[in-house]
Amino acid sequence: MTAVTTEAPLLVYFSSISGNTARFVEKLGMRAVRIPLHASEAALTVEEPFVLVTPTYGGGQGRGVEKGAVPKQVIRFLNDERNRRLIRGVISAGNTNFGEHFGAAGDIISRKCHVPHLYRLELFGTTEDVDRVSEGLERWWNQQ
């Protein structure tokens, strides 16, 4: 018999100095831990399954979508196999001005880590985004 988890997932997120992703995660009110902004800070290692929340950089404009869309801090975090093996899904933030590359960081991480790209939101998200992610994430997590 498989145990059903009623606890919401841990959110691991990266937010730049702008704080957009951090504001969205705070609105969710879920357990969360932030990937360090500066390389001089101690690296983050998680010890339980999590959903990653990340911004998308650059929109792939002129450099190819693979180049620079995922923040370096997120790459460093996922390059640690201990973290990578615990990722269960990804949510991406971005700017709709990126066109077809909106939320591309989530697409890249989803493909490379073999996890679902659960949601994409613009910048720090709307009230509707917060409601959709809160309800959908809890429902999805409990089906895992």
C-alpha positions in Angstrom: 0.0 0.0 0.0 1.3 3.4 -1.0 1.2 6.2 1.6 -0.7 9.3 0.5 1.1 12.6 1.2 -1.2 15.3 2.4 1.6 17.8 3.0 2.1 20.4 0.2 5.4 20.1 -1.7 8.5 22.0 -0.8 9.1 24.8 -3.3 12.7 25.5 -4.2 12.9 28.8 -6.0 15.4 31.2 -7.4 14.7 34.9 -7.5 17.0 37.6 -8.7 17.5 41.0 -7.1 14.2 42.1 -8.7 12.4 39.8 -6.3 9.6 38.9 -8.8 9.8 35.2 -8.2 10.2 35.6 -4.5 7.0 37.7 -4.4 5.0 35.0 -6.2 6.3 32.3 -3.9 5.5 34.4 -0.8 1.9 34.8 -2.1 1.5 31.0 -2.3 2.2 30.7 1.4 3.8 27.3 1.0 7.0 25.9 2.5 9.8 27.3 0.4 13.5 27.7 0.3 15.5 30.0 -1.9 18.5 29.1 -4.1 21.3 31.5 -3.1 21.7 34.6 -5.3 25.5 34.8 -5.0 28.1 32.2 -5.6 29.9 33.2 -2.4 26.9 32.0 -0.3 26.7 28.4 0.8 25.2 26.1 -1.8 21.7 24.8 -1.2 21.2 21.0 -0.9 17.7 19.7 -0.4 16.7 16.4 1.3 13.2 15.9 0.1 11.2 16.0 -3.2 10.4 19.5 -4.4 9.0 21.6 -7.2 11.3 24.1 -8.7 10.2 27.7 -9.4 12.5 29.7 -11.7 12.5 32.8 -13.8 13.4 32.7 -17.4 16.2 35.0 -18.6 16.8 36.5 -22.0 13.9 35.0 -23.9 16.3 33.3 -26.3 16.5 36.4 -28.4 19.5 36.3 -30.7 21.3 33.7 -28.6 19.2 30.6 -29.0 16.7 29.6 -26.4 19.1 27.2 -24.7 21.7 29.9 -24.1 21.1 31.9 -21.0 17.4 31.2 -20.4 18.0 29.2 -17.2 19.7 31.3 -14.4 23.2 30.2 -13.6 22.3 29.7 -10.0 19.6 27.2 -10.9 22.0 25.4 -13.2 24.5 25.2 -10.3 21.8 23.9 -8.0 20.6 21.2 -10.5 24.2 20.2 -11.3 24.3 18.7 -7.8 22.9 15.2 -8.4 21.5 15.1 -4.8 19.2 18.0 -5.8 18.5 16.9 -9.3 17.2 13.4 -8.2 14.6 15.0 -6.0 13.0 17.5 -8.5 9.4 16.4 -9.3 8.2 19.4 -11.4 9.0 22.9 -12.5 7.1 26.2 -12.6 8.5 29.0 -14.7 8.1 32.7 -14.6 8.9 35.0 -17.6 7.7 37.8 -19.7 5.2 37.3 -22.4 7.3 39.7 -24.5 9.6 36.7 -25.0 6.9 35.3 -27.4 7.3 31.6 -28.1 10.2 31.6 -25.5 7.9 32.7 -22.7 8.8 30.4 -19.7 11.5 28.7 -21.7 13.6 27.9 -18.6 10.8 25.6 -17.5 10.8 23.8 -20.8 14.5 23.3 -20.7 14.5 22.0 -17.1 11.5 19.8 -17.8 13.3 18.2 -20.8 16.7 17.8 -19.1 15.4 16.5 -15.7 12.4 14.5 -17.1 9.8 16.2 -15.0 6.6 18.0 -15.9 6.5 21.8 -16.7 3.5 22.4 -14.4 2.8 26.1 -15.0 4.1 29.3 -16.5 3.4 32.8 -15.2 4.3 36.3 -16.1 6.7 38.1 -13.8 5.4 37.8 -10.3 2.0 36.4 -11.2 -1.6 37.5 -10.8 -4.1 36.6 -8.2 -5.5 34.0 -10.7 -2.0 32.5 -11.0 -1.7 32.2 -7.3 -5.1 30.5 -7.0 -4.4 28.1 -9.9 -0.9 27.1 -8.7 -2.1 26.7 -5.0 -5.0 24.5 -5.9 -3.4 22.6 -8.8 -0.1 22.0 -7.1 -1.6 20.5 -4.0 -3.9 18.3 -6.1 -1.1 17.2 -8.4 1.3 16.6 -5.5 -1.2 14.3 -3.7 -1.6 12.2 -6.9 2.1 11.5 -7.0 
